Amino acid sequence: MFSVAAYKPYFDVDTSDVVERIWESVFPFRGNFTEKTSDKPDLYGPFWTCTTLIFVAASIATFVTYLSHKWHKKEWTYDINLVTWSAGLFYGYVTFVPLGLYVILKYFSAPAGLVQLWCLYGYSLFIFIPASVSTSSIYR
């Protein structure tokens, strides 16, 4: 558990695998995502999807506060707390919601893997990246 080798299989994916899983997460009603990740779930794509979303959300929040201060002719300063709050929110969501779901599913004896749930929830955040960028164009 405390060695790097234990986590290597969860980060052993190709770019084509990650792109295919992102594409499947954009269209969730096809039902292919869980079939494609059931034999080899990964944590690489979910980690970078969540990290990208943190950066995008913090950048857009900073941009919006800058425009708001400029609009009201006030002094603007950068707030690093936007990054830490966004990291805590998104990493917490990707970690604890699947963990809670895993405990509930185990209680009811439903077959579910924790890594597969982390994979599912991590990739499901991808759609919020283009959505965040598109909403930032409202403030321009």
C-alpha positions in Angstrom: 0.0 0.0 0.0 2.8 2.4 0.8 5.0 1.7 -2.3 4.8 3.3 -5.7 4.6 0.0 -7.4 1.2 -0.7 -5.8 -0.3 2.3 -7.7 1.5 1.8 -11.0 -1.3 -0.2 -12.7 -3.7 2.7 -12.1 -1.5 5.1 -14.0 -0.5 2.8 -16.9 -2.7 4.2 -19.7 -2.1 5.6 -23.1 -3.2 9.0 -24.4 -5.7 7.2 -26.7 -7.2 5.4 -23.6 -7.6 8.7 -21.8 -9.1 10.5 -24.8 -11.5 7.6 -25.4 -12.6 7.7 -21.7 -13.1 11.4 -21.8 -15.2 11.1 -24.9 -17.3 8.4 -23.3 -17.8 10.6 -20.2 -19.2 13.4 -22.4 -21.9 11.1 -23.7 -22.9 9.1 -20.6 -26.1 7.7 -21.9 -24.4 5.3 -24.3 -23.5 3.1 -21.4 -20.0 2.2 -22.7 -17.9 3.9 -20.0 -18.3 1.3 -17.3 -17.7 -1.5 -19.8 -14.5 0.1 -21.0 -13.1 0.8 -17.5 -14.3 -2.3 -15.7 -11.2 -4.4 -16.6 -8.6 -1.6 -16.2 -9.7 1.5 -14.3 -7.2 4.3 -14.1 -6.5 7.3 -11.9 -4.3 9.2 -14.3 -7.1 10.7 -16.3 -9.3 11.6 -13.3 -6.3 13.2 -11.5 -5.5 15.5 -14.5 -9.1 16.2 -15.3 -9.7 17.3 -11.7 -6.4 19.3 -11.6 -7.3 21.0 -14.9 -10.8 21.9 -13.6 -9.2 23.4 -10.5 -6.9 25.6 -12.6 -9.8 26.6 -14.9 -12.2 27.4 -12.1 -9.6 29.4 -10.1 -8.5 31.3 -13.3 -12.1 32.2 -14.2 -12.9 33.3 -10.7 -9.9 35.5 -10.7 -10.8 36.9 -14.1 -14.3 37.6 -12.9 -13.2 39.3 -9.7 -10.7 41.4 -11.7 -13.4 42.6 -14.1 -15.8 43.3 -11.2 -13.1 45.4 -9.5 -12.3 47.2 -12.7 -16.0 47.8 -13.4 -16.4 49.4 -10.0 -13.1 51.2 -10.2 -11.7 49.6 -7.1 -8.2 48.3 -6.3 -7.7 44.6 -7.2 -5.5 42.1 -5.6 -5.0 38.4 -6.4 -6.6 36.0 -3.9 -4.7 32.7 -3.6 -7.6 31.3 -1.6 -9.5 30.8 -4.8 -7.1 28.0 -5.8 -7.0 26.4 -2.4 -10.8 26.4 -2.0 -11.3 25.1 -5.5 -8.7 22.3 -4.9 -10.3 21.3 -1.7 -13.8 21.3 -3.3 -12.9 19.3 -6.4 -10.4 16.9 -4.9 -12.8 16.4 -1.9 -15.7 15.7 -4.3 -13.7 13.2 -6.4 -12.3 11.4 -3.3 -15.1 11.4 -0.7 -18.3 11.0 -2.8 -17.1 7.8 -4.5 -15.7 6.6 -1.1 -19.2 7.1 0.5 -20.9 5.5 -2.4 -18.5 2.5 -2.2 -19.3 2.0 1.5 -23.0 2.2 0.8 -22.7 -0.3 -2.1 -20.6 -2.7 0.0 -23.3 -2.4 2.8 -25.9 -3.6 0.3 -23.5 -6.2 -1.2 -23.5 -4.6 -4.6 -20.4 -5.3 -6.7 -18.4 -2.1 -7.0 -14.7 -1.3 -7.1 -13.4 1.8 -5.3 -10.9 2.6 -8.0 -13.6 2.2 -10.7 -15.8 4.7 -8.8 -12.9 7.1 -8.5 -12.3 6.7 -12.3 -16.0 7.3 -13.0 -16.3 10.4 -10.9 -13.0 11.8 -12.0 -13.8 11.5 -15.7 -17.3 12.8 -15.1 -15.8 16.2 -14.2 -14.5 16.8 -17.7 -17.7 18.3 -19.0 -17.3 21.1 -16.4 -14.1 22.3 -18.1 -15.7 23.5 -21.4 -18.8 24.6 -19.4 -16.6 26.8 -17.2 -14.8 28.3 -20.1 -18.0 29.0 -22.0 -19.6 30.8 -19.1 -16.5 33.0 -18.7 -17.3 34.5 -22.2 -20.5 36.0 -20.6 -18.3 38.4 -18.6 -16.3 39.7 -21.6 
